[in-house]
Amino acid sequence: MGTGLLSSAFPRREGVLWAGGVPLSRIHEEYGTPLYVYDAAVVRQRYDRLVDAFAGVELMLAYSVKANGNLALLDLLRRLDSGADIVSGGELFRVRAAGFDPERVVFAGVGKSEEELAEAIRWGIHGFHVESQAELETIDRLATRLGKRTPIGLRVNPDILSPTPHAYTRTGHAQAKFGIPAGDVVELYRWAASREHLWCRGIDVHIGSQIVSPDPHVQALDQVLEIVERLRAEGITLEYVDLGGGFGVRYADQSETMPVEALARRIVPSVSAAGLRLVLEPGRFLVGEAGVLLTRVLLVKHSGEKTFVVTDAGMTELIRPSHYGGEHEIEPVRENGAARRVVDVVGPICETGDFLARDRELALPVAGDVLAVRTAGAYGFVMSSNYNARLRPAEVVVDGERVELVRERERMVDLIRGERIPEWG
């Protein structure tokens, strides 16, 4: 499949891939490899597309920080008027450093610590998306102690098995650790409404990631709106419904994307009729196709009937192929005119599971060539590691003809930062 069919980002001109107004060859020559490169224009286009699609309802886009938490991208999205969806105290720290308004931040996650909850309560975020009775009781205790009226929304588990590419990305079914069973939600709202320092502000549902059909979202929304009506009949009035995110994007094995305009046509009338604001939590949809991972070929190894293209990036830089079975389109930054061969693109890590692609047809590169791994802007760097004492890569943002280094490549000293050798004696 030609990559031109996959994405309009990073087009090829005269045999070389470009980011905005800059050839990727110039970027990797200056900043080295492995290297993440993001195109700001693609992020803006994706953000505007969502805003236009859901123009018929009061909307807050809360970017899912777990997809990519680089401060430069957070700042870019904040300037576009995005809010943020966070799942940890570290992400709370990041959005504060990026200058987000706390009233545009929602906090999800099945295991929030008391320290994380207290910090977010003090900061005054838009809402906590509560995933259990125990968490709700903890928030109530902390809010009472701090004397802060605290907004909450219960995360509903609607028991919908979403058609996602991998079992790990299905979060809305009964066997998942996420959310509260739909049958228990109303009673917990009744309890929360009776508490002096809890504010029943919204309701939340998130059913998975990399979904390309509107149907599961519509089914989940129908269940949630039934709960909203039951609560309203009891005098508990909510302000917003958060439908989560998980909108699918293009990968090598999946050319379909979430038709967000079609999704909007199906859900906006219902949300509007219910008198609710709509919160969406796009992550991958905004940044996934806006990023590539550049990696240099170290050698080409022929072993029996197999050909291995060994690169300087592997599972420590991009774990999706190994962890999720994700298939990313891979192509040379500069065309070399070579014949195409079926190869495995593998990294230097001492693990059989260290690969970027298996049995992939590729113009056979030679040592020194640089490959571009597409759709790497989401769940790429944020899931990277120092396994095998590897240095995490640098990150660059391109905006038109401007190129900015937004994260320096780690140095050897970073590998032992914070460690100490004890006095053994």
N, C-alpha and C positions, 0 to 999 in steps of 0.2 A: 504494500500500500504506500503510495507516495505521501510524503509528509505535507505537501501542499494541500492535500485533502483533509489533513487532520487539523490544521490550525493556520490562521492568517498571521499569527505571531511568528517572528524570526523568519522572514521570507528569504529566499535564495536569489541573489543578484550576481550575474556573471560568475556563477559557480561557487559563491561564498555566501554563507548565512549571515544575516544582519540582525541587529537589535536596534530598532529605531533608525537613526541616521548613522550608525557605526557598524562596521564589519566585525563580527565576532573574532576574526583572526587578529585584528588589532588589539582587542580586549585581552585575549589570552596571552598574546605576546608581552603585554605590559604587566598583567597581574598573575600569570602562571596558571597552573592547574594542580589539583581539581579546583573548579571555580563555579560558583553559582552566579548567574546573570539574570536580572529581572528587568522587564520592560515596563516602565511606569505607565506608558500610554495604554497598554493592554489592560492594566488594572482599572484605569479610569473608564475605559470603554465598557468593561464588564459592570462596573458600579452604575454607570449611567443607564445601562440596559435594564438592570433590576429596578432602578427608580422609575424609569419610564413605564415598565411593565405593570408596576403596582401603583400607578398614579391615582387609581380610583379609591384609595383608602389611606387613612393616616398611617404612615409607615415609619418604622425605625429599623434601619439595617444595623445589626450588631455583628461586626466582623468577627469570625471565629478565630481567635488569636492562636489557637493550637495548630492551625494550618501553617502559619509562618509568622513568627513573632519578631522579625527584624524591626528595629526601631524606625528605620527609614520608611518601610512599608506601612507601619502603624501611623507614622506622621502623615504620610500621603493620604491614607484613608480617613484619618481624622479631619484633614483639610477638605475632604470631599463631603464632610458632615456625617461620616460613619460613627456609629457607636461601637461597642466591643462586647463580645461574649468571651468570658474567661472561665477557667476551670482550676485555677490554683493561685496560691499567694504569689508565686513567681510571675504569673501572667498579670496579676493585679499590680505588682511592682512595675512591670513593663508598660502597661497602659497609663499608669500615673507618670512615668518618665516621659512618655510620648505626649503628655498634655491632654489626655481625654477628660471630658466632663464626667464626673461620677454619675450624673443623672442619665448618662447614655451607656452605662455599663451594667450588664447582667452577669450573674455568677452561677454557673452550673457545676456539676461534678458530684459523683456519688460518695466521695470521701473527703469532705472539707474539714480541716482541723479547726479547733477552737481558736487558735491564733489567727488563722486565715479569716474565719468568720468575723471575729472581733475587729480586725483591721478594716474589713469591708464595711461593717456596720458604722464604725467611726467615720469612714470616708463619706458615707451617704450614697451608696450606689442605687441604681434604678430598681433593682430587684434581685432577690435570691431565688433561684430555681431549686426547690427543695425536693430531695430524692428519697426521703424516708421519714417516718414518724420520729425516730430518734434525732435526726437532724433538725426537724421542726422544733422539738422540745429544747434542743441546745440553743438554737437561735433565739427562742423566747427567753431563756434564762440569761443569755448574754445581753440581749436588748434591754431586759429589765434592769440588769446590773449597770449598764451604761446609760440608762435613761433615754434611749433613742427609739422612737417609733420606726419600725423596720419593715420595709415592703417585701412581701414574699409571693411566690406563685408556685404551686405544686406541679411537679413534672409527672404527667400522666403516662403510664405504660399501657397503651391501648391493645396490646397483644396482637400486633400486626407483624407478620414475617415479611419484611421488605425484600424486594428482588434486587439485592446488591451483589456485586461480583464475588464477595468473600464473606464467610460466616462471621468474621471478626467485626465487620462493619454494619451488622444488623443489631440495632439497639432498642427496638420497640416491641419485642416479643416477650412472652411470659418467662422464658428461661434466661433472659438478659438481666444483668445486675442493675440496670438503669430504671429509674422512675418508680412510681407507686401504682399498684394495680388500680384500674379504673373504678372498681367496685369499692375501694377504700377511700377514694378521694373526697367525696362529699362530707363524710364524717370528720375527716381531718380539717377541712375548711371550717366546719362548724366550731371545732375546738379552737382553731386559730382566730376566728372572728370573736371569740369570747375573751381573748387575751389583750390586755391593755396596750402592750408594746408591739403587737404584730398587726400589720396592715395587709389585708388580702387584696393585693393590687392586680395580680394577673394569673395566668395559667399557661403551662408550658407542655410541649410534646416534641420529641425528636426521635425519629424512627430509624435512622441509619444514614449511611454516607455513600455517595456515588450512585444515587438513584436517578434514573432517566425517564421515569413515567410519573405523571401527576397523580395517578390513581391512589397510591398509598398515602400521599399527603392529604388528599381529599377525604379518604376514609378516616384518617386520624382526626382531621378537623371536625368531621361530623360527630365523632364521639365526644370531643372536647366541648363543642358547642351545646351538646345535650347537657353536659355537666354545668356549663355556664347558666343555662336556663333553669336548671334545678336550683342552683345557688341563688339566682335572682328571685325566684319564687319564695325563698326563705329570707330575703332581705340582704343577701350578700352580693354586692355588685362589684364586678371586676372591671378594670380599665383596659386590659390588653390580653391578647392571645399571642403566644410565641410559638410559631410553627417549626422552629428549628431551621436546619439547613440541609446539607447533604446533597445539593444539586449536582448531578453528574457532569463531568467534562470528558473531553476526548482523550483516549489513550490508544496505543497501537492495536489493542485487541477490542476496542469499543469506539466506534465512530459516532454513536448517538450521544447527544447531550440532553440535559433537562430542557424541555421547551418552556422556559419560564413565562413567556407570554400566554401560552395555553394554560399553565398552572394558575396564573393570575386571573384569567377569565373565569376559572372554575371556583376560586376561593374568595376573591374580592367581594362579590355580592353577598356572600354569607357572612363574612366578617363585618362588612358595613351594616348589614341589616341587624346584626347583633349589637351594634353600637360600640364596637371595640376598636382599639388601635391594633395594628398588626406589627409584630416584631419578627424579623427573619434573621437567621444566623449564617449567612454564606461565608465560607472560608475558601475551600478548594475552587469554587466557581469564580472567585475574584482573582486568585493568585496562581492557580495551578498551571494554566497554559501561558501565564506571564513569565515563567521561569524555565531556564535550561541549566543543566549541569554539564560543564565542559570537562572532558577528561582526555589525557594524553595516552596514546598507545605506547606501552613499554616494549612489547614484543609480540610476535605471532608465533604460536606453538602448534605444531602438527603432531598429533598423537594417535596413531592408528587411523581410524576413519574420522576422528574428531579434529576440528581446527579451533583453537582457543585464541581469541584476541585478548591479551592481558593488558589492562589499563591501570592508571594510577588512582582511579576511584573504584570503590566497591561497596560492600554492604555497610561500611562505616560512614560513607557519604550519602548513600541512598539505599535504605533498607526495604523499600516497598517491594521490589521484585522477589526478594528472599522471604519477607515476612507475610506479604499479602498475595503473592503470585502476580503482582502488578506487571503489566507489559508496557514499557515506555518505548516510543519510537526513538531509534538511534540512527544518526547519519553523520557523515563527515562534515566538519565545518567548511572545509575546502574540498570540492570534488577532485578525485585523483584519477578518474577514468579507468579504474580497475574493474575487472570482471567481478560479478557478484558471486559470493559463496555462502553456504550455510555454516554459521559459526556460533560458538558460545562467546559472549562478551563477559569476561570475568575480571574480578579485582585481585589485589595482591594479598588479601587476608587469608590466614591459615584456616580456612573452613571450606568444605565442599559447597556449603550453602552461600558462598560469596560469589554472586553473579549479578550482572545487570540485564542480561538477556540470554536465553537458551534457544538453540536451533533457530537462529534468526538469519534471514538472508540479508547480506550486507556487502557493499562494495569493499573488497578485501583491502584493509589498510596496511600500512607498513609502520614500523617503529618511528615515533615522532609525530605521526598524524594526530590530530585532535578531533574527537567525536563530540557531538552534542546529543545529550539525552533530554528529550522533550518532556513537557508537562511535569516539570520537576519543581515548580514553584511552591507546591503544597506538600507537606509531609516529607520534605527532603532534608534541608539543613536541620530543622527542628528535631528530627529523629536521628541525627548523626551522633557518632560516638567516638571515643578515644580507644576503642578496643584495638589490641595489638600495638598500643602506644602510638596510635596514629594522630596526626595533627588535623584538627577540623579545618575545612577549607575557608577561603575568603568569600565574601559576597559583594557583588557590584550591582548598582542600579543604573540603568540607562534611561535618560529622558530626552528624547530627540537626539541631538548630537552631543549631549552632555553625559559624561560617564563619571560616576561617583563610587569610590570604594566605601562601602557602608559597614563592612566588618573586616578587620584585618585577619590574615591567616594566622592561626595559632603558631607559637614558637615552642621550642623544646622546653623552655622553662615553664610554660603553661601546663605541661604534663605533670609537674610535681608541685604546682602551686598549692599551698595549704598543707602539704605533707611535712612530717618531721620524723627523724630517726630518734628513738628514745635512748636514754642512758640505760644500757642493759645491765650494768654491773652491780 
